[in-house]
Amino acid sequence: MSRVRLIALIAILGALVSIGEAQDASLPDAHAPDEEEALQLLSDGMAVGARTQAERVLRRDPDSVVGHYVLGRVLFEAEGSLGRAMFHLGRARELHERSTLDPHSPFHQQLLYTTSRLAGQMELYDYQLELLGYYDHLYDPDLVAERCWPLMKLERQDEARQFASIAVNSPNPWQRSAGLNAMCALEGEARTREPYFNACLAALEDARRGIERAAPDEEQPGIAVDAYNAALAATVALRFEEAERYALEGVQRFEPTGADPWQLLVELYLSEARMDDALGAFASMIRWNDRQPASMRDQGRAETEAVAAIVLLLAGETVRADERIDRALARPDRRGLTTDGAEQARGRHALLRRIIRRTLEEERAERASWTGLGARVSTFAESIPRRVARWPDDERILGVLADDERLVDTLRPFMAGGITGLSPWLTGEIVSVLGPAIVAVALAEARARDAQEPRATPFYDALEVEIAAARGDGETAVALAQRILPQLAEARGFALVRARVAAIAAAAADDAGMEAQAYELYATALEIDPGVLRRLGLALPISISHRGGDSESAASLLASSPRTTERDGALALDVEPTARGLRACLRTASGNELRCVEASAPPETDEARAAEAERDPELATLTLPQRLAREVHREMWSARVELSRVDLSSLDGRPIGGSTLANERLRQLVDEP
């Protein structure tokens, strides 16, 4: 799973929001009826009306404290326009402090607190500390825990620990909770595994006790942030079952927070090759995000786009994946609520786009193989500028990983400090960017740092397979892969790593003339993640049989695909006619069926042809052999769905079945309105 990803540790956000809301009774004094109306609309949660009324107030009186305050609050909390919100809240504070003999009012106290929150989200950490210091100078009790996060972001870890220790021992429940969350974040920043997990679990247990202590008529304290942090720390400790349990605990009740346990679940399920579960969590992630206030949504919009891109990539919807990752890079998130940096996030997105665009090239070559020679020549010519366009992503990745410490942390599975949210199954791509020699040196250091964590060893061995294959040492790659694949099979969270290792070792075995081992390894990869062959640009050695007629034409098209290379005694692809059209089945050399795909003949009536053309314009232009070739490429090299784990209906209630269920659900989840 990607640490969204996200090793983003959103430590104290949920409690901060609730504290701010609890102090909303401390409002500025209204001096006119229109100001009273603006305050009332704000208190009632009527953001649009409050903004409109505040703008009217400011047109009448540009120096209205109420007008600037209400507009600043709406811009911050409802619209996420942070820079404009800072101007209006700052102006409200300036006017209030100048216009009264006693500026130290409950409203002033609340205004300082809100502005400090805003400064943190804008990554103005020095200014946030100034505001907190001014607050503590004027009011009691001091805001101790609130200082931990900006101090961490400023890399003043020792000071942050001192304040966190004071907060943890505070009798105030909020201070204690925030202090425990800060300790959780500090251990993550210290690049520990078990201490990090224990610290975050302590914060979660404290939150649980807070819920138990809450009176029946009181609003229950939030737990989503604490559960999210504990789940994230559990992945770092390589405790995947516990990570899933804590994340599910965090989604029991919706909370306005930048921590999204559903997003963590999506990536956990993907890493475990549980595509159907990932789709369900993906739908919930979108709904969770849509319900967030604007200030929260805008903190994680690019990460949401990146997660969508990963899901779409695995499901074979590569064009849409490319659109999503482009958006993530064009509109990066603020990092005020996470422990990672902007450059680390961009490095992850650039690496992902590199994979997506290479996969797109493979798909275009596949399409050309069953649309004609002219299309193949055109595809090759068009691919040259697209390959050149990938160079900036490589440069960005190289720039991010030029720091030795960041490279080592990137290679440590799920660890903070490296490229943000880099799923283990994507880490191997770094070998092709940096080269095997550089990665080998960094890998040795990563192993040394995790010497006391045996659960990380199979992953490091998997990277050794990639390094050996990149060096052309096929025998070493195959021998190591055969040894570690059973270990990876026992480790939840590394299923897609296992598929990638099997595919890379299969290609290495093929090149070394170890055909029997290659066929076995290819079959392993296909069983877990068929799309890995396309993403790596590998051809599957197969023997193709047919029954003549259209099945022979289809077999010829499939033989010309970049995904296949014909060879006797290899995996078998049987093409045969059916009552409705054609069918192709991929089987192992021993006869075990891996996957079957069917294509229907073109419709016979004009009405049916017109309906098909409206539904799928490309399909309406294809012959039956071309239809089968297209379906084979769409279905055999994309993620498989376990129908026993998923509701066989789309989101609008229409029944759906068959192997296209994943893509059908995805289209409905990610289509733009």
Secondary structure as the mmCIF struct_conf table of DSSP 4:
data_model
#
loop_
_struct_conf.conf_type_id
_struct_conf.id
_struct_conf.beg_label_comp_id
_struct_conf.beg_label_asym_id
_struct_conf.beg_label_seq_id
_struct_conf.end_label_comp_id
_struct_conf.end_label_asym_id
_struct_conf.end_label_seq_id
HELX_RH_3T_P HELX_RH_3T_P1 ARG A 3 ARG A 5
BEND BEND1 ILE A 12 ILE A 12
HELX_RH_AL_P HELX_RH_AL_P1 LEU A 13 ALA A 22
TURN_TY1_P TURN_TY1_P1 GLN A 23 ALA A 25
HELX_LH_PP_P HELX_LH_PP_P1 PRO A 28 ALA A 30
BEND BEND2 ALA A 32 ALA A 32
HELX_RH_AL_P HELX_RH_AL_P2 PRO A 33 SER A 43
TURN_TY1_P TURN_TY1_P2 ASP A 44 GLY A 45
HELX_RH_AL_P HELX_RH_AL_P3 ALA A 47 ARG A 60
TURN_TY1_P TURN_TY1_P3 PRO A 62 ASP A 63
HELX_RH_AL_P HELX_RH_AL_P4 VAL A 65 GLU A 77
TURN_TY1_P TURN_TY1_P4 ALA A 78 ALA A 78
BEND BEND3 GLU A 79 GLU A 79
HELX_RH_AL_P HELX_RH_AL_P5 LEU A 82 SER A 99
BEND BEND4 LEU A 101 LEU A 101
BEND BEND5 SER A 105 SER A 105
HELX_RH_AL_P HELX_RH_AL_P6 PRO A 106 GLN A 121
TURN_TY1_P TURN_TY1_P5 MET A 122 GLU A 123
HELX_RH_AL_P HELX_RH_AL_P7 TYR A 125 LEU A 138
BEND BEND6 TYR A 139 PRO A 141
HELX_RH_3T_P HELX_RH_3T_P2 ALA A 145 ARG A 147
HELX_RH_AL_P HELX_RH_AL_P8 CYS A 148 LYS A 153
TURN_TY1_P TURN_TY1_P6 LEU A 154 GLU A 155
HELX_RH_AL_P HELX_RH_AL_P9 GLN A 157 VAL A 168
TURN_TY1_P TURN_TY1_P7 ASN A 169 ASN A 169
BEND BEND7 PRO A 171 ASN A 172
HELX_RH_AL_P HELX_RH_AL_P10 PRO A 173 GLU A 189
TURN_TY1_P TURN_TY1_P8 ALA A 190 ARG A 191
BEND BEND8 ARG A 193 ARG A 193
HELX_RH_AL_P HELX_RH_AL_P11 GLU A 194 ARG A 213
BEND BEND9 ALA A 214 ALA A 214
TURN_TY1_P TURN_TY1_P9 PRO A 216 ASP A 217
BEND BEND10 GLU A 218 GLU A 218
HELX_LH_PP_P HELX_LH_PP_P2 GLU A 219 GLY A 222
HELX_RH_AL_P HELX_RH_AL_P12 ALA A 224 VAL A 236
TURN_TY1_P TURN_TY1_P10 ALA A 237 LEU A 238
HELX_RH_AL_P HELX_RH_AL_P13 PHE A 240 GLY A 250
TURN_TY1_P TURN_TY1_P11 VAL A 251 VAL A 251
BEND BEND11 GLN A 252 ARG A 253
BEND BEND12 THR A 257 GLY A 258
HELX_RH_AL_P HELX_RH_AL_P14 PRO A 261 SER A 271
TURN_TY1_P TURN_TY1_P12 GLU A 272 ALA A 273
HELX_RH_AL_P HELX_RH_AL_P15 MET A 275 ASP A 290
TURN_TY1_P TURN_TY1_P13 ARG A 291 ARG A 291
BEND BEND13 GLN A 292 GLN A 292
HELX_RH_AL_P HELX_RH_AL_P16 ALA A 294 ARG A 297
TURN_TY1_P TURN_TY1_P14 ASP A 298 GLN A 299
BEND BEND14 GLY A 300 GLY A 300
HELX_RH_AL_P HELX_RH_AL_P17 ARG A 301 LEU A 314
TURN_TY1_P TURN_TY1_P15 ALA A 315 GLY A 316
HELX_RH_AL_P HELX_RH_AL_P18 THR A 318 ALA A 330
BEND BEND15 ARG A 331 ARG A 331
HELX_LH_PP_P HELX_LH_PP_P3 PRO A 332 ARG A 334
TURN_TY1_P TURN_TY1_P16 GLY A 336 LEU A 337
BEND BEND16 THR A 338 ASP A 340
HELX_RH_AL_P HELX_RH_AL_P19 ALA A 342 THR A 371
HELX_RH_AL_P HELX_RH_AL_P20 LEU A 373 ALA A 389
TURN_TY1_P TURN_TY1_P17 ARG A 390 ARG A 390
HELX_RH_AL_P HELX_RH_AL_P21 TRP A 391 VAL A 400
TURN_TY1_P TURN_TY1_P18 LEU A 401 ALA A 402
BEND BEND17 ASP A 403 ASP A 403
HELX_RH_AL_P HELX_RH_AL_P22 ASP A 404 LEU A 411
BEND BEND18 ARG A 412 ARG A 412
TURN_TY1_P TURN_TY1_P19 PRO A 413 PHE A 414
TURN_TY1_P TURN_TY1_P20 ALA A 416 GLY A 417
BEND BEND19 GLY A 418 ILE A 419
TURN_TY1_P TURN_TY1_P21 THR A 420 GLY A 421
HELX_RH_AL_P HELX_RH_AL_P23 PRO A 424 THR A 427
TURN_TY1_P TURN_TY1_P22 GLY A 428 GLY A 428
HELX_RH_AL_P HELX_RH_AL_P24 GLU A 429 LEU A 434
HELX_RH_AL_P HELX_RH_AL_P25 PRO A 436 ARG A 449
TURN_TY1_P TURN_TY1_P23 ASP A 450 GLN A 452
HELX_RH_3T_P HELX_RH_3T_P3 PRO A 454 ALA A 456
HELX_RH_AL_P HELX_RH_AL_P26 THR A 457 ALA A 470
TURN_TY1_P TURN_TY1_P24 ARG A 471 GLY A 472
HELX_RH_AL_P HELX_RH_AL_P27 GLY A 474 GLU A 490
BEND BEND20 ALA A 491 ALA A 491
TURN_TY1_P TURN_TY1_P25 ARG A 492 GLY A 493
HELX_RH_AL_P HELX_RH_AL_P28 ALA A 495 ASP A 511
TURN_TY1_P TURN_TY1_P26 ALA A 512 GLY A 513
HELX_RH_AL_P HELX_RH_AL_P29 GLU A 515 ILE A 528
TURN_TY1_P TURN_TY1_P27 PRO A 530 PRO A 530
HELX_RH_AL_P HELX_RH_AL_P30 GLY A 531 LEU A 536
TURN_TY1_P TURN_TY1_P28 GLY A 537 GLY A 537
HELX_LH_PP_P HELX_LH_PP_P4 LEU A 538 ALA A 539
STRN STRN1 LEU A 540 SER A 545
BEND BEND21 GLY A 548 GLY A 548
TURN_TY1_P TURN_TY1_P29 GLY A 549 GLY A 549
HELX_RH_AL_P HELX_RH_AL_P31 ASP A 550 ALA A 559
TURN_TY1_P TURN_TY1_P30 SER A 560 SER A 560
BEND BEND22 SER A 561 SER A 561
TURN_TY1_P TURN_TY1_P31 PRO A 562 ARG A 563
STRN STRN2 THR A 564 GLU A 566
TURN_TY1_P TURN_TY1_P32 ASP A 568 GLY A 569
BEND BEND23 ALA A 570 ALA A 570
STRN STRN3 LEU A 571 PRO A 577
BEND BEND24 ALA A 579 ARG A 580
STRN STRN4 GLY A 581 ARG A 587
TURN_TY1_P TURN_TY1_P33 ALA A 589 SER A 590
STRN STRN5 GLU A 593 SER A 600
HELX_LH_PP_P HELX_LH_PP_P5 ALA A 601 PRO A 603
BEND BEND25 GLU A 604 THR A 605
HELX_RH_AL_P HELX_RH_AL_P32 ASP A 606 ARG A 615
TURN_TY1_P TURN_TY1_P34 PRO A 617 GLU A 618
HELX_RH_3T_P HELX_RH_3T_P4 LEU A 619 THR A 621
HELX_RH_AL_P HELX_RH_AL_P33 LEU A 624 MET A 636
TURN_TY1_P TURN_TY1_P35 TRP A 637 TRP A 637
BEND BEND26 SER A 638 SER A 638
HELX_RH_3T_P HELX_RH_3T_P5 LEU A 643 ARG A 645
BEND BEND27 VAL A 646 VAL A 646
BEND BEND28 LEU A 648 LEU A 648
STRN STRN6 SER A 649 SER A 649
TURN_TY1_P TURN_TY1_P36 LEU A 651 ASP A 652
BEND BEND29 GLY A 653 GLY A 653
STRN STRN7 PRO A 655 PRO A 655
BEND BEND30 GLY A 658 GLY A 658
TURN_TY1_P TURN_TY1_P37 SER A 659 THR A 660
HELX_RH_AL_P HELX_RH_AL_P34 LEU A 661 VAL A 670
#
